[in-house]
Amino acid sequence: MAFAIPAASNKAINRAGKVLIDGHSSQEARVQAIAIIAHWRSCHAYPVNTFQATLRGRVKKICDGALVAQRLKRIPSMEAKLRLIHGMQLARMQDIGGLRAVVDTISQVRKLQDKYSDGSLTHELIDVDDYIEHPPKSGYRSVHLIYKYNNPTLSTYNGLHLELQIRTRLQHAWATAVEIIGTFLNQALKSSVGSTEWLFYFKVVSAAFSLLEKTPILDEFSKWTPNRIAQTCIGLERDLDVKRNLQAFAIAANAIISGKTSGNYHLIILNATTKMVKVQSYGVRRLSEANEAYAQAEFSASLSGEDIQTVLVATDTVDSLRRAYPNYFLDSRQFISALARIPKLLS
């Protein structure tokens, strides 16, 4: 397997990031910037790949049915983050390489978090964002651990950042539903931008899920009774016709055009306009080819004018891929099932 090796300086990467968000840059300058960013992104594949090998071993001891997946951040997502956070420099962005572990319970989240916070890794833990104990205004819940990669025997990739997300299935179902609705509304609900009705709905559902998992709820609902939270969820679910909308999206996306059905790396292309999903899989020795295809798919999407989302992820099987990244398959079944638990909060 041929892993990309860092070639550009941090200054060059930051300049490329500035070109990415500069509306006055020439097409040629933008193409060159994207090429630099795509190569730099692909350099994170080696650290992520070695990190996930340890993650799989650790999580298996905690939760037999856990999902583990990895991904390299989409260039449109990098661009959006650079625009959103004033002063953000691309070379300092901490989630270019990302890993995700989805377990069953809060207790399992904490056990896995403890294993990564005990100082046993050579990599430097530089930040912990506990969005379960302190959920943000959006209602998003997960634990994010930010690492600076440090391999004493191979310094080539040292200094690159990785993000490990640890969440429960309930939290995963919520985040998936937010992205699916956001995709079809063509609104950045994930970033708290868009329909006030849908944003409020997902916040109050987050509060209900927090109650079910016995974790802190959003400050906005701290004085609400469980009964009021549940009744509000049920009423908004009816008013927004949540289940019908989500089920319609899933039906619309049932036609999945697959390339190879096996492989370690999977390039997912979701066309939200036509509601079609294409998956092209690559074996472990074809990582360079997968990264090239990823960059080309993103570039083609930017020129098409259609709402096309692409991402390169890694899982052990295609079935795990669907479960770890259901938002790209418009699969909201876990969320719909979870909604049935909310009436239990009624007194």
Phi, psi and chi 1 to 4 in degrees:
 res  aa     phi    psi   chi1   chi2   chi3   chi4
   1 MET       -  130.5 -175.3 -166.8  -48.2      -
   2 ALA  -101.0  110.0      -      -      -      -
   3 PHE   -90.9  142.0  -72.6  100.9      -      -
   4 ALA   -66.9  146.3      -      -      -      -
   5 ILE  -113.7  133.1  -64.0  174.6      -      -
   6 PRO   -53.7  133.3  -26.6   35.8      -      -
   7 ALA  -126.3  -35.4      -      -      -      -
   8 ALA   -86.8  147.1      -      -      -      -
   9 SER   -75.4  163.8   66.1      -      -      -
  10 ASN   -59.5  -36.4  -76.3   -9.8      -      -
  11 LYS   -62.7  -42.0  -73.0 -176.0  177.9  179.8
  12 ALA   -65.8  -38.4      -      -      -      -
  13 ILE   -66.1  -43.5  -66.9  165.2      -      -
  14 ASN   -64.5  -38.4  -71.9  -27.2      -      -
  15 ARG   -63.2  -40.5  -77.1 -163.0  -60.7  -93.0
  16 ALA   -63.3  -38.0      -      -      -      -
  17 GLY   -64.1  -37.9      -      -      -      -
  18 LYS   -66.1  -39.7  -70.5  179.2  179.9  178.5
  19 VAL   -62.9  -38.2  170.4      -      -      -
  20 LEU   -58.2  -36.3 -168.3   64.5      -      -
  21 ILE  -104.0    3.5   62.0  174.2      -      -
  22 ASP   -89.3  110.2 -178.2    2.4      -      -
  23 GLY   -67.4   -9.0      -      -      -      -
  24 HIS  -101.3    0.9  -58.2  -67.9      -      -
  25 SER   -69.1  146.3  -62.3      -      -      -
  26 SER   -71.5  161.1   66.5      -      -      -
  27 GLN   -60.7  -39.3 -177.9   67.9   18.0      -
  28 GLU   -64.0  -43.6 -179.8 -178.3   -0.1      -
  29 ALA   -64.0  -39.3      -      -      -      -
  30 ARG   -66.4  -41.8 -174.0  173.8  174.3   84.6
  31 VAL   -60.8  -44.0  169.2      -      -      -
  32 GLN   -64.2  -40.5  -68.9  176.0  -12.4      -
  33 ALA   -64.2  -43.2      -      -      -      -
  34 ILE   -64.4  -36.3  -71.2  175.3      -      -
  35 ALA   -63.6  -42.0      -      -      -      -
  36 ILE   -64.0  -44.8  -68.5  172.0      -      -
  37 ILE   -66.3  -41.7  -64.9  169.2      -      -
  38 ALA   -63.1  -40.3      -      -      -      -
  39 HIS   -68.1  -43.0  179.9  -90.8      -      -
  40 TRP   -61.4  -40.5  178.2   65.4      -      -
  41 ARG   -60.6  -44.7  172.9  179.6   63.0 -173.0
  42 SER   -64.3  -22.6   66.6      -      -      -
  43 CYS   -66.3  -20.0  -67.3      -      -      -
  44 HIS   -77.9   -8.7  -70.8   72.6      -      -
  45 ALA   -63.4  -39.9      -      -      -      -
  46 TYR   -65.5  -51.9 -178.8   84.9      -      -
  47 PRO   -57.9  -42.5  -26.0   36.2      -      -
  48 VAL   -64.0  -41.9  168.1      -      -      -
  49 ASN   -63.5  -43.7 -167.1   60.1      -      -
  50 THR   -71.3  -33.6   56.6      -      -      -
  51 PHE   -66.8  -40.5 -151.9   93.4      -      -
  52 GLN   -70.4  -25.1   64.8   85.0   24.2      -
  53 ALA   -62.9  -42.4      -      -      -      -
  54 THR   -67.6  -40.8  -58.5      -      -      -
  55 LEU   -59.7  -45.3  175.5   60.2      -      -
  56 ARG   -59.9  -41.2  -71.2 -175.7 -174.8  -80.6
  57 GLY   -66.2  -39.8      -      -      -      -
  58 ARG   -71.9  -43.6  -70.0 -174.8  170.1 -170.8
  59 VAL   -71.1  -28.6   77.8      -      -      -
  60 LYS   -62.9  -31.4 -172.6  176.2 -178.6 -179.9
  61 LYS   -75.2  -13.9  -63.4  177.1 -178.2  177.8
  62 ILE  -104.9  -39.2  -65.8  171.8      -      -
  63 CYS  -146.7  111.8  177.3      -      -      -
  64 ASP   -59.0  -39.1  -72.7  -22.9      -      -
  65 GLY   -96.1   18.2      -      -      -      -
  66 ALA   -64.2  150.7      -      -      -      -
  67 LEU  -101.9  135.0  -65.0  174.8      -      -
  68 VAL  -129.7  129.8  172.9      -      -      -
  69 ALA  -148.0  162.7      -      -      -      -
  70 GLN  -137.4  154.7   63.6 -169.4   62.2      -
  71 ARG  -153.2  158.3   66.4   98.7  179.8   98.1
  72 LEU  -107.3  133.3  -62.3  178.2      -      -
  73 LYS   -60.9  138.4 -164.9  174.6 -174.2   69.7
  74 ARG   -68.8  142.0  -58.1  165.9   56.5 -123.0
  75 ILE   -61.8  -40.5  -69.5  179.2      -      -
  76 PRO   -59.3  -32.9  -27.6   37.0      -      -
  77 SER   -70.4  -37.9  -63.8      -      -      -
  78 MET   -62.2  -45.1  -63.3 -177.3 -149.8      -
  79 GLU   -60.5  -45.3 -177.9  175.4   -6.2      -
  80 ALA   -62.3  -39.5      -      -      -      -
  81 LYS   -68.8  -38.2 -167.3  167.4 -173.8  176.8
  82 LEU   -64.1  -36.3  -72.7  170.6      -      -
  83 ARG   -73.1  -35.9  -65.8 -176.1 -175.1  -81.1
  84 LEU   -75.8  -39.9 -178.0   64.7      -      -
  85 ILE  -103.5  107.7  -56.5  176.5      -      -
  86 HIS   -62.6  131.1 -180.0   70.5      -      -
  87 GLY    85.6   -3.2      -      -      -      -
  88 MET   -64.2  132.3  166.0   66.6   71.4      -
  89 GLN  -108.5  136.8  -66.0 -176.6  -45.3      -
  90 LEU   -59.9  -40.2 -174.7   55.5      -      -
  91 ALA   -64.5  -18.2      -      -      -      -
  92 ARG   -99.9   -1.2  -64.2  174.6   57.0 -166.5
  93 MET   -64.5  129.8 -162.2  171.6  -74.1      -
  94 GLN   -95.9   -4.4  -62.5  176.6  -26.3      -
  95 ASP  -122.5   31.2   59.1  -13.9      -      -
  96 ILE   -63.0  -44.5  -57.5  -60.0      -      -
  97 GLY  -102.4  123.6      -      -      -      -
  98 GLY  -129.6  146.2      -      -      -      -
  99 LEU  -128.5  151.6  -59.5  103.3      -      -
 100 ARG  -136.6  133.8  175.6 -179.9  -64.3  165.7
 101 ALA  -123.1  125.5      -      -      -      -
 102 VAL  -115.2  117.7 -177.3      -      -      -
 103 VAL  -117.6 -178.6  -65.3      -      -      -
 104 ASP   -85.1  -39.3  -67.0  -25.9      -      -
 105 THR  -131.2  163.5   66.9      -      -      -
 106 ILE   -61.7  -39.3  -66.5  -67.1      -      -
 107 SER   -58.4  -40.7  174.0      -      -      -
 108 GLN   -69.4  -35.7  -69.7  169.9  -13.9      -
 109 VAL   -57.5  -47.6  167.8      -      -      -
 110 ARG   -68.1  -36.7  -63.2  -51.1 -177.5 -168.1
 111 LYS   -64.2  -43.3  -74.3  179.9 -178.8  179.1
 112 LEU   -68.7  -40.1 -173.9   58.2      -      -
 113 GLN   -59.7  -42.5 -179.4 -177.3   -5.9      -
 114 ASP   -61.9  -37.7  -72.2  -15.5      -      -
 115 LYS   -65.2  -26.7  -75.6 -175.3  176.3  -67.9
 116 TYR   -97.5   -0.5  -85.0   91.7      -      -
 117 SER  -113.3    6.2  -57.1      -      -      -
 118 ASP   -90.3    2.9   62.4    6.0      -      -
 119 GLY    79.7   11.4      -      -      -      -
 120 SER   -80.9  -14.5   60.4      -      -      -
 121 LEU   -87.6  152.3  -66.2  177.7      -      -
 122 THR   -77.1  -20.3   61.7      -      -      -
 123 HIS   -73.6  148.6  -46.0  -62.8      -      -
 124 GLU   -91.2  119.7 -179.3 -175.0   -4.0      -
 125 LEU   -78.9  110.2  177.7   61.1      -      -
 126 ILE  -104.2  -14.1   61.2  174.1      -      -
 127 ASP  -162.3  147.2 -162.3    9.7      -      -
 128 VAL  -130.4  121.9  177.5      -      -      -
 129 ASP  -112.0  105.6  -67.7  -43.4      -      -
 130 ASP   -95.7   89.8 -169.1  -20.6      -      -
 131 TYR   -85.3    6.2  -61.7  123.8      -      -
 132 ILE   -90.9  -47.5  -63.4  176.3      -      -
 133 GLU   -72.1  -31.8 -171.7   67.0   23.6      -
 134 HIS  -132.1   74.9  -54.0  -74.4      -      -
 135 PRO   -65.0  136.0   21.4  -30.6      -      -
 136 PRO   -71.7  175.6   27.4  -34.1      -      -
 137 LYS   -61.3  -24.4  -67.6 -179.8  179.7  180.0
 138 SER   -70.6  -25.1   65.3      -      -      -
 139 GLY    98.5   -3.9      -      -      -      -
 140 TYR   -61.4  139.2  174.3   80.2      -      -
 141 ARG  -136.6  128.7  -63.7 -173.6  -56.1  136.7
 142 SER   179.7  167.6  179.9      -      -      -
 143 VAL  -111.0  128.7  172.7      -      -      -
 144 HIS  -113.8  125.2  -68.3 -168.7      -      -
 145 LEU  -112.3  125.0  -53.9  178.6      -      -
 146 ILE  -106.0  125.1  -51.7  -62.7      -      -
 147 TYR  -119.0  147.7  -77.0   90.7      -      -
 148 LYS  -102.2  119.5 -177.6 -179.8  -69.9 -174.1
 149 TYR   -65.1  135.0 -169.3   76.7      -      -
 150 ASN  -147.1  106.9  179.1   40.2      -      -
 151 ASN  -115.0  108.5 -174.2  -22.2      -      -
 152 PRO   -61.6  -24.9  -22.6   33.9      -      -
 153 THR   -96.1  -10.8   61.5      -      -      -
 154 LEU  -148.2   99.9  179.9   64.0      -      -
 155 SER   -85.6   -1.6   62.0      -      -      -
 156 THR   -52.9  -39.1  -54.2      -      -      -
 157 TYR  -106.5    5.3  -57.6   96.7      -      -
 158 ASN   -61.3  137.4  -72.5   -4.6      -      -
 159 GLY   100.9  -17.5      -      -      -      -
 160 LEU   -71.1  149.5  -66.5  178.3      -      -
 161 HIS  -101.3  148.5  -67.5   91.6      -      -
 162 LEU  -132.9  148.1  -56.5  172.4      -      -
 163 GLU  -120.3  127.7  179.2 -174.0   75.0      -
 164 LEU  -108.7  120.6  169.7   59.3      -      -
 165 GLN  -102.0  131.7  -62.3  179.1    0.7      -
 166 ILE  -122.9  125.2  -51.0  172.8      -      -
 167 ARG  -148.8  164.6   57.8  175.1   66.9  161.0
 168 THR   -88.4  168.8   65.6      -      -      -
 169 ARG   -63.6  -35.2  -65.9 -176.8 -174.5  -83.1
 170 LEU   -65.5  -43.4 -163.3   58.9      -      -
 171 GLN   -65.8  -36.9  -66.9  158.4    6.2      -
 172 HIS   -66.1  -41.3 -170.9   48.1      -      -
 173 ALA   -62.9  -41.9      -      -      -      -
 174 TRP   -62.0  -50.0 -179.0   92.5      -      -
 175 ALA   -61.8  -37.0      -      -      -      -
 176 THR   -63.6  -46.2  -65.3      -      -      -
 177 ALA   -62.7  -39.1      -      -      -      -
 178 VAL   -59.5  -44.2  170.7      -      -      -
 179 GLU   -68.9  -37.1  -67.6 -160.4   42.5      -
 180 ILE   -66.0  -49.3  -68.7  173.5      -      -
 181 ILE   -62.5  -41.0  -65.5  -65.1      -      -
 182 GLY   -60.0  -39.7      -      -      -      -
 183 THR   -60.6  -45.3  -67.3      -      -      -
 184 PHE   -81.6  -21.7  -82.7   87.0      -      -
 185 LEU   -85.4  -10.5  -67.4  178.5      -      -
 186 ASN    57.1   44.3 -164.2   24.2      -      -
 187 GLN  -132.6  148.0  -62.1  175.0   -1.5      -
 188 ALA   -85.4   61.8      -      -      -      -
 189 LEU   -58.1  -33.3  -63.0 -175.8      -      -
 190 LYS   -58.8  -29.5 -177.3  178.9  177.7  179.8
 191 SER  -102.3   18.2  -59.6      -      -      -
 192 SER    63.7   34.7  -61.8      -      -      -
 193 VAL  -122.3  126.2  177.6      -      -      -
 194 GLY   138.0 -153.2      -      -      -      -
 195 SER   -54.6  121.7  164.1      -      -      -
 196 THR   -64.2  -33.2   55.2      -      -      -
 197 GLU   -65.8  -46.2  -68.4   84.3   -1.4      -
 198 TRP   -69.7  -39.0  -81.9  103.3      -      -
 199 LEU   -61.7  -42.7  -71.6  171.5      -      -
 200 PHE   -67.7  -39.4 -177.5   74.8      -      -
 201 TYR   -57.8  -48.7  170.2   70.2      -      -
 202 PHE   -67.7  -30.0  -78.9  118.0      -      -
 203 LYS   -66.5  -45.4  -74.5 -162.6  -67.2 -176.1
 204 VAL   -71.7  -31.6   74.1      -      -      -
 205 VAL   -66.3  -39.2  169.3      -      -      -
 206 SER   -58.7  -41.2  170.2      -      -      -
 207 ALA   -62.7  -41.5      -      -      -      -
 208 ALA   -64.2  -44.3      -      -      -      -
 209 PHE   -64.1  -35.0  -74.6  178.9      -      -
 210 SER   -63.3  -41.2  -66.9      -      -      -
 211 LEU   -63.0  -42.0  -70.3  172.7      -      -
 212 LEU   -62.7  -33.5  -69.7  170.6      -      -
 213 GLU   -96.3    2.5  -67.7 -171.4  -45.6      -
 214 LYS    56.8   48.6  -64.2 -179.7  171.8   57.8
 215 THR  -124.0  164.5   62.3      -      -      -
 216 PRO   -58.2  143.4  -25.9   35.8      -      -
 217 ILE  -104.2  168.9   67.5  172.9      -      -
 218 LEU   -55.9  141.3  -75.3  166.0      -      -
 219 ASP   -55.5  -33.9  -71.0  -17.7      -      -
 220 GLU   -56.6  -28.4 -176.3  174.8  -15.6      -
 221 PHE  -114.0   15.0  -55.4  104.3      -      -
 222 SER   -63.7  -25.8   60.0      -      -      -
 223 LYS  -100.2    3.5  -64.6 -177.6  179.2  179.7
 224 TRP   -83.6  145.1  -73.4   32.8      -      -
 225 THR   -79.5  155.9   64.4      -      -      -
 226 PRO   -54.8  -35.3  -28.8   37.1      -      -
 227 ASN   -63.7  -44.2 -166.0   69.5      -      -
 228 ARG   -65.9  -41.1 -178.0 -178.0  177.0 -172.6
 229 ILE   -61.5  -46.2  -71.2  173.1      -      -
 230 ALA   -64.6  -45.0      -      -      -      -
 231 GLN   -62.2  -38.6  -73.0 -178.6  -23.7      -
 232 THR   -66.2  -42.4  -57.6      -      -      -
 233 CYS   -59.0  -47.2  -73.6      -      -      -
 234 ILE   -65.6  -40.2  -66.2  167.8      -      -
 235 GLY   -66.3  -44.2      -      -      -      -
 236 LEU   -68.7  -34.4  -72.6  173.2      -      -
 237 GLU   -60.0  -40.1  178.9 -173.8  -41.0      -
 238 ARG   -70.2  -46.6  179.0 -171.8   62.6 -113.1
 239 ASP   -64.6  -38.0  -64.8  -16.8      -      -
 240 LEU   -89.9   -4.1  -67.3  171.1      -      -
 241 ASP    53.1   50.6 -150.7   -3.7      -      -
 242 VAL   -59.6  -52.3  173.5      -      -      -
 243 LYS   -62.7  -42.8  -69.0 -179.7 -178.4  177.9
 244 ARG   -63.9  -42.4 -171.0 -173.0   65.8   80.3
 245 ASN   -62.3  -47.2  -83.7  -45.3      -      -
 246 LEU   -65.7  -40.5  -72.4  171.4      -      -
 247 GLN   -66.2  -36.6  -72.1  168.8  -18.9      -
 248 ALA   -64.1  -39.4      -      -      -      -
 249 PHE   -63.3  -42.3  -61.2  159.5      -      -
 250 ALA   -65.0  -41.7      -      -      -      -
 251 ILE   -63.3  -40.9  -67.9  169.8      -      -
 252 ALA   -64.1  -26.3      -      -      -      -
 253 ALA  -101.6   15.5      -      -      -      -
 254 ASN   -67.0  -26.0  -88.8  -18.6      -      -
 255 ALA   -79.4  102.6      -      -      -      -
 256 ILE  -110.3  119.8  -61.7  175.7      -      -
 257 ILE   -92.1  113.7  -54.4  169.7      -      -
 258 SER  -106.3  144.1  -63.8      -      -      -
 259 GLY   -86.4 -124.3      -      -      -      -
 260 LYS   -67.8  146.1  -67.2 -174.8  176.5  179.8
 261 THR   -97.9    7.2   55.4      -      -      -
 262 SER  -133.8  160.1   62.4      -      -      -
 263 GLY   141.5  164.2      -      -      -      -
 264 ASN   -90.5  -30.1  -65.1   76.8      -      -
 265 TYR  -115.6  136.6  -61.3   96.3      -      -
 266 HIS  -130.3  121.6  -49.6  -80.6      -      -
 267 LEU   -92.9  116.0  177.3   61.5      -      -
 268 ILE  -104.8  129.2  -50.5  173.4      -      -
 269 ILE  -123.0  111.1  -57.7  174.5      -      -
 270 LEU  -104.7  118.9  165.4   62.9      -      -
 271 ASN   -98.7  102.2 -171.8  -39.7      -      -
 272 ALA   -71.1  -17.9      -      -      -      -
 273 THR   -74.2  -48.4  -56.2      -      -      -
 274 THR   -92.5   -8.4   62.3      -      -      -
 275 LYS    59.3   44.2  -58.2  175.7 -178.7   62.9
 276 MET  -118.4  144.4  -64.8  -72.1  -73.1      -
 277 VAL  -120.8  131.0 -179.0      -      -      -
 278 LYS  -119.8  133.4 -179.9  178.4  179.5  179.7
 279 VAL  -123.2  124.3 -179.6      -      -      -
 280 GLN  -118.2  122.7  179.4   64.6   52.8      -
 281 SER  -105.0  148.0  -60.6      -      -      -
 282 TYR  -131.7  138.0  -60.1   82.8      -      -
 283 GLY   -70.1  168.3      -      -      -      -
 284 VAL   -60.8  -27.7   67.7      -      -      -
 285 ARG   -85.1   -0.6  -62.7 -177.0 -178.1  -83.3
 286 ARG  -112.2   28.9  -60.6  173.6   63.2 -159.0
 287 LEU   -62.2  -42.2  176.6   58.6      -      -
 288 SER   -59.5  -43.7  -65.1      -      -      -
 289 GLU   -63.1  -39.5 -176.2 -178.1  -14.8      -
 290 ALA   -64.2  -42.8      -      -      -      -
 291 ASN   -65.1  -39.1  -85.0  -47.8      -      -
 292 GLU   -64.4  -42.2  -69.8  174.7    6.4      -
 293 ALA   -65.8  -36.7      -      -      -      -
 294 TYR   -60.6  -50.6 -174.2   14.9      -      -
 295 ALA   -62.3  -41.1      -      -      -      -
 296 GLN   -67.6  -38.9 -178.4   57.9   49.6      -
 297 ALA   -64.9  -40.0      -      -      -      -
 298 GLU   -64.8  -42.5  -77.5 -172.6  -39.2      -
 299 PHE   -65.2  -43.5 -175.5   68.2      -      -
 300 SER   -62.7  -38.9  -61.8      -      -      -
 301 ALA   -63.7  -37.7      -      -      -      -
 302 SER   -67.3  -24.5   68.7      -      -      -
 303 LEU   -92.7  -16.7  -62.4  177.3      -      -
 304 SER   -75.2  -28.9   70.1      -      -      -
 305 GLY    82.9   -4.8      -      -      -      -
 306 GLU   -94.8  163.3  -66.3 -174.5  -79.7      -
 307 ASP   -84.4   88.0 -175.7    3.8      -      -
 308 ILE  -117.7  128.2  -62.4  175.8      -      -
 309 GLN  -114.5  131.5  -59.1  175.7   30.1      -
 310 THR  -125.6  148.3   64.8      -      -      -
 311 VAL  -157.2  143.9   67.6      -      -      -
 312 LEU  -107.8  120.3  179.0   65.8      -      -
 313 VAL  -129.8  167.2  -59.0      -      -      -
 314 ALA  -131.7  129.3      -      -      -      -
 315 THR  -143.8  171.2   57.3      -      -      -
 316 ASP   -77.8  -32.3   49.3   -7.5      -      -
 317 THR  -139.0  162.8   65.9      -      -      -
 318 VAL   -65.5  -33.5  172.8      -      -      -
 319 ASP   -63.9  -41.4  179.7   59.7      -      -
 320 SER   -63.9  -35.0  -66.3      -      -      -
 321 LEU   -59.4  -47.3  173.5   70.5      -      -
 322 ARG   -63.2  -36.6  -69.7 -175.8   62.6  107.3
 323 ARG   -78.5  -33.4  -70.9 -175.4  -69.7  131.1
 324 ALA   -79.3  -31.0      -      -      -      -
 325 TYR  -128.5   57.7  -68.1   92.2      -      -
 326 PRO   -64.3  -22.4   24.3  -34.3      -      -
 327 ASN   -63.2  -30.9   49.0  -59.9      -      -
 328 TYR   -76.8  -16.5  -74.5   99.9      -      -
 329 PHE  -105.3    8.3  -65.8   89.9      -      -
 330 LEU    54.8   38.0  -49.1  179.3      -      -
 331 ASP  -101.4  105.7 -174.3   -9.2      -      -
 332 SER  -110.9   18.0   55.4      -      -      -
 333 ARG   -60.6  -38.3  -72.8  172.2  -65.4 -178.6
 334 GLN   -64.1  -39.3  -68.1 -179.8    1.6      -
 335 PHE   -67.9  -45.0 -178.9   74.0      -      -
 336 ILE   -60.2  -40.8  -68.1  173.1      -      -
 337 SER   -64.3  -39.2  176.3      -      -      -
 338 ALA   -66.8  -31.6      -      -      -      -
 339 LEU   -59.8  -28.1  -68.0  179.6      -      -
 340 ALA   -67.6  -14.3      -      -      -      -
 341 ARG   -86.1  -18.4  -62.7  173.5   58.0 -173.8
 342 ILE   -62.2  -40.2  -68.3  178.2      -      -
 343 PRO   -58.1  -17.0  -28.9   37.6      -      -
 344 LYS   -64.9  -17.8  -65.0  178.3 -179.0  179.0
 345 LEU   -80.8  -13.5  -62.8  172.8      -      -
 346 LEU   -69.1  137.0  -67.5  170.9      -      -
 347 SER   -96.6      -   57.5      -      -      -
